[in-house]
Amino acid sequence: PVIEKFGFQGANIQIVGGQEIIVQINRHDISSAEKNQLISALGKLGQTKKESFRFQQISPVIGSQLKSQTLTVVILSILAILLYISWAFRKIYHPLPSWQYGLSALIALFHDVLIVIGVFIILGRYYGFQVNIPSITALLVVFGYSVNDTVVVFDRIRENLLRSENQTYKEVVDESLNQTLVRSLNTSLTTLFVLLAIFFFGGATLHSFSLALSVGIISGSYSSIFLASPILVSWHEHKNKSRK
C-alpha cells in the first residue's frame, strides 16, 4: 500500500534472508523527489536508516543490450555445439554422417530451451515472474547440460556401432539407450535435488536461477533419451526407404 500510494502500481516485492527487501518498480522516470519520498515512507515502517536504501535502475537501453548480447551468445553456442559434435563423431560415417548427430542434438536442445521459455511465459503471465540475469544464466547452463546428456548417449551408440556385427541401427540405438538410462537418471536426480534445495532455502534472489535450471534438467533428461536418439533412427529409416 505504501508503494502504491506513490503511483507505483504492480510493484514486485521480495523478502531476502528475512532482513532485506527488494522492490522492483516498472518505471524508468522516477525523479529524485519521488525517491526521497519513497525512502521516507518506507523508513517510517521500521528502524531503517536512509543509508540502508539502494536504488538500481535498469533502463530500456540496458534491457535491449542484454537481449542482444544474449542472442549473440546463444547463436555462438549453437554453432560451437554443432561443430564440436561433428568433430567428435567425425569417424562415424556409417550409417549416418557425423553432422546429423550434431543436428539431432541441436533439435533436442531447442526443445529444452523452448520448454524453459514456455515456463517463463506462463509464470510471467499468471505470477508476475520477470526474466533477469540469473534466469538467463540458467538458460545458458541448460545448453551445456542438455548437450552433455545427449553426447553421453551418442558416445555409447558410437562404441556399440564399432562392436556390432549383426545388429540393425535401430537395435544398436535401443541397446545404447538401455545402457545409459540409469546413469542419466541418477545424474539428473542428484543435480535436481541440489537445485530444489537452493530454490527452497537459497533465498528469493536464487529462485529464478534454480527454477530455470531445474526445468531445463528435467526436459534435457527427457529429450536426450526420447527425442535426440529417436530422431537418428527416423533419419536412418527414411534414408533406407529413399534407397528402395
BELKAKA-V388532 format. One record per pair of residues at least 6 apart in sequence whose ideal C-beta (glycine too) atoms are under 7 Angstrom apart, sorted by the first residue. I is the first residue (numbers start at 1). J is the second residue. D is the distance in whole Angstrom. If there is no record, write none. Layout:
I | J | D
I | J | D
This chain:
2 | 41 | 5
2 | 42 | 6
2 | 45 | 7
3 | 11 | 5
3 | 23 | 6
6 | 34 | 6
6 | 37 | 6
6 | 38 | 6
8 | 25 | 5
8 | 27 | 6
10 | 26 | 6
11 | 23 | 6
11 | 24 | 7
11 | 25 | 5
12 | 24 | 4
12 | 128 | 6
12 | 130 | 7
13 | 21 | 7
13 | 23 | 6
14 | 22 | 4
14 | 204 | 4
15 | 21 | 6
15 | 204 | 7
16 | 22 | 6
16 | 203 | 5
16 | 204 | 5
16 | 205 | 6
17 | 203 | 6
24 | 130 | 7
28 | 57 | 7
28 | 59 | 6
28 | 60 | 7
35 | 55 | 6
39 | 50 | 6
39 | 53 | 5
42 | 48 | 7
43 | 50 | 6
70 | 136 | 6
73 | 140 | 7
77 | 140 | 7
77 | 143 | 5
78 | 106 | 6
81 | 105 | 7
81 | 106 | 7
81 | 147 | 5
82 | 102 | 4
82 | 106 | 6
85 | 101 | 6
85 | 102 | 4
85 | 105 | 5
85 | 151 | 7
86 | 98 | 5
86 | 99 | 5
86 | 102 | 5
89 | 98 | 4
89 | 101 | 5
89 | 154 | 7
89 | 158 | 6
90 | 98 | 5
92 | 98 | 5
92 | 158 | 6
92 | 161 | 7
95 | 169 | 5
95 | 236 | 6
96 | 232 | 6
96 | 235 | 6
96 | 236 | 6
100 | 232 | 7
100 | 235 | 6
101 | 154 | 5
101 | 232 | 7
104 | 228 | 5
104 | 231 | 5
104 | 232 | 5
105 | 147 | 6
105 | 150 | 5
105 | 228 | 6
107 | 231 | 6
108 | 146 | 7
108 | 150 | 6
108 | 223 | 4
108 | 224 | 6
108 | 227 | 5
108 | 228 | 4
109 | 143 | 6
109 | 146 | 5
109 | 147 | 6
111 | 219 | 7
111 | 223 | 5
111 | 227 | 6
112 | 142 | 6
112 | 146 | 5
112 | 216 | 6
112 | 219 | 4
112 | 220 | 5
112 | 223 | 6
113 | 139 | 7
113 | 142 | 7
115 | 215 | 6
115 | 219 | 4
116 | 139 | 6
116 | 142 | 6
116 | 212 | 6
116 | 215 | 5
116 | 216 | 5
116 | 219 | 7
119 | 215 | 5
120 | 129 | 6
120 | 131 | 6
120 | 135 | 7
123 | 129 | 4
124 | 130 | 7
132 | 208 | 6
134 | 206 | 7
134 | 208 | 5
134 | 209 | 4
135 | 208 | 4
135 | 209 | 6
135 | 212 | 5
137 | 209 | 6
138 | 209 | 5
138 | 212 | 4
138 | 213 | 4
138 | 216 | 7
139 | 212 | 6
141 | 213 | 6
142 | 213 | 7
142 | 216 | 3
142 | 220 | 6
145 | 216 | 7
145 | 217 | 6
145 | 220 | 5
146 | 216 | 7
146 | 220 | 4
146 | 223 | 7
146 | 224 | 7
149 | 184 | 6
149 | 220 | 5
149 | 221 | 6
149 | 224 | 4
150 | 224 | 4
150 | 228 | 5
152 | 180 | 6
152 | 184 | 7
153 | 176 | 6
153 | 177 | 6
153 | 180 | 5
153 | 224 | 6
153 | 228 | 7
153 | 229 | 6
156 | 176 | 4
156 | 179 | 6
156 | 180 | 5
157 | 172 | 6
157 | 173 | 6
157 | 176 | 4
160 | 172 | 5
160 | 175 | 6
160 | 176 | 5
161 | 172 | 6
164 | 172 | 5
169 | 233 | 7
169 | 236 | 5
170 | 233 | 5
173 | 229 | 5
173 | 232 | 6
173 | 233 | 5
177 | 225 | 6
177 | 229 | 6
181 | 225 | 7
184 | 221 | 6
184 | 224 | 6
184 | 225 | 7
185 | 221 | 7
188 | 217 | 5
188 | 221 | 4
191 | 217 | 6
192 | 214 | 6
192 | 217 | 6
195 | 210 | 5
195 | 213 | 5
195 | 214 | 5
196 | 214 | 7
198 | 206 | 5
198 | 210 | 4
199 | 207 | 6
199 | 210 | 4
199 | 211 | 6
199 | 214 | 7
202 | 210 | 6
